[in-house]
Amino acid sequence: QLLDLSENRLQELPRDAFRGLTAKTKAAPQPTALRLRPAGPRP
């Protein structure tokens, strides 16, 4: 359920904010990316 909530939050963000998040994720180390997208089995 936590994974679904995080995905819903990302979908609610504006495209500009999402682009900024993507840029930060690419520039940031993997632990940050894993924190944004929690590892786990997808439904």
ABEGO torsion letter per residue (X at the ends): XAAAAAAAAAAABBAAAAAAAAAAAAABBAAAAAAABBBEBBX
